[in-house]
C-alpha cells in the first residue's frame, strides 16, 4: 500500500478529504526500491505538518537547489525568494515538489532545481531564476519564505530566513515578478523565522 493509498484508506475511515496526486501533477516516489508499506509501521505520524530544515546550494553549472524537509507528509509547497537589500526588488516564486518521504508519515523532503541568471524576459516559474549563484544565492543577498501544504492542499506551515526574513513576514519589502506574476501566492505573515542549514 503506497503513501496515498494509505492516506485515502485513513480518510475513508475518518471521513477526511484525500490528496489526489494526479490532479496536482506531482508524482511522489519512495527513494527506497523495496515495496515498503505502512503495514510495517507500528504507528503513523498524525501531527501537524511543520517545516524542519531548509537548504540552498548552487553547483558549478549554475543550478540552484532549494531543499526543504518537513515533519509530516505534504502535498507540496512554495518557495518565495526576494532580494531584500533593494527597495524595489525582483522576487522569484517556485513550487516545491516531494522527492522523498517516510512511509510511516514522519517526514517529507521537497525541492526545486533552477537554472540561475536568467534574463528578466526569460524567467520561468519552476525552471529558472533571475538571481545568480555568486551575486545572490551565495552572498546572502536573498530572503526566503518556504510554505508547505498539508494533504488538504492548505498552507500548514511557513519558515522564513535569509538577509531580512522579517521584511517578508511584515510585507515591508514586496518583490516584483516577471510580467504576469505578483507578490507571494501565500500569506507570508504566517511564517516564523528559522535558519537554513549549511
N, C-alpha and C positions, 0 to 999 in steps of 0.2 A: 504494500500500500504506500503510495507516494505521499509527499507532504500535503498536497492539495486534496487528494482523495481523503486523507485523514481529517483535514480541516472540514471538508464537506460532510463527512460522517458525523463529526462532532457537532457541526452546525445543525444537522437534521435532528440530532438528539436533543439539542437545547433550543432550537428554533432561531439560530443566528444566521445572518447572511454569510455567504461564502465569497471567496475571491476567485474570479474566473480569469486565468492567465491568457486564455485565447482572446478575450476581449481587449486586454491591455497590450497584447503583442509581446509580452515578456515571457520567456521560457526559462524556468529555473531548473538547474541540473545539480544533482548531488555530485560533488567532485570525487566522491568515493565510487569506484566502479562496481562495488558489490551491491546487491539488491537489498539494502537495509530497509527495514520498515519500522514504523512506530510501535509495532507489536513488541519489539525488543526493548522499548523504553519502560522503565518502572513507573515513571511519571513523565508527563509532557508539560513544558513551560506554559503557564497561562497568565502570567503577569503582564503589566503594560509594556508596550514597545518603547524602548529608550535608546538614544544614541550613546554608545560607549566610547568609541575612538574614531578619529579621522586622521588621514594621512594624505599628503600631497607630494608627489615626486615627479621629476622630469627626467627623461632619458636622453641619451646623446643625440637621438634623431629629432628631438624637439617635441616629443609626445608627452603630455602631462597625464598622470593617472591620479584621480581623486577617489579615495577608497574610504568607506565608512562602515563600521561594524556596529551592529545593534544588539541589544538583548531582546529576544523575541523575534518572531517572523514578521516580515513586512510584505507589502505589495509594491515596493519600490520607494522612490523618493526624489528629491530635487537638491541640486547644489547651486547656490547663488554666490557669485564672486564679484566684488566691486573694488575698484582702486580708490580706497577711502582717503588717499593723500590729496586727491583733486576735488575741487569744489563742484565741477560738472563732469563726473567720471563716467567712463564706459563700464558696463556690467555684463556679465555672462550668466545665463541660467541654462542648466542642462539636467537631463533625467539621470537618476541613479538606478541601475538595474542590478538585481541579485545575481551573483555568480557562485556563491557557496552558502550552504546553510546546514544547521544541525538538524538531523531527522527528528529529534525529540523537541524541537522548538526553542532551544536555548538561545541561538544566535542566528543572525543573517549577515552576510557580507555583501555590500553594494559598491559599485564603482562606475565610473565613466572614464573613457580614454579619449583625449582630444589632441588634434594637431594644433600646435601653438603658432602665434604670429600671423594669423590670418588678416588680410585687409578688411576694413570695415564692410565693404560691399560683398566680401566673400564669406563673412561669418555665417556659420550654420549650426543650429542647435544640435547637440549630441555628436557633432563632427569636429568642430574647430573652435578655437578661442582667439580673440584679438590679442590677448595678453601673451607675452613672450616668457620663456622659461627664465632667462637671466635677468630680464628687466622687471619682472612682476612676480612670478611664482617663487623664484629662489631668493629674491632680495627683500621679502617681507612687505611688499607694497600692498598686497591684497587682504581684504577681509572677506570671510566666508560665512554662509549660513547653510547648514545641511538639515533639511527637513525630511523626515521619514514617515511613510504611510503605514497604517495598520492594515489588516486584511479586509477591512470595510472600505479602504481607499481614503480614509480621513487622515489628516496630519496628526500623528501621535506624539511626536517629539521633534525638537529642533535644537541644534547646537551651533553657536556662533564662535568664531575665533579669528585670529589674524591681527592685522595692523590696528584696526579700531572696530572691534565687533559691536561695541555699544552703539556706534553710529548706525549700523544696520538695524539693531533692535529698536532704537529710538526713532528711526526714519529720518535722521538729520542729514544723511547723505544718501541720495537715491540715484542709482546708476541709470544710464540710458543705453538701451539696446539698439540692435540693428532696426531697420525701418519699421517692421511690423511687430515689434515687441515693446514691452514696457517694464515696470518695476517687477520685483519678485511676484510669482504667481501664488505665493502663500503669504501668511501674515508673519513677518519676521519678529514682531513684538513678543511672540510666544517663546522665542529662543532663549536659552541660557548660555552664558559664556563658558567655554571649555578651552582646552588646549589641544592642538593637533599633535599626534605622535610624530616623532622624527627618527 
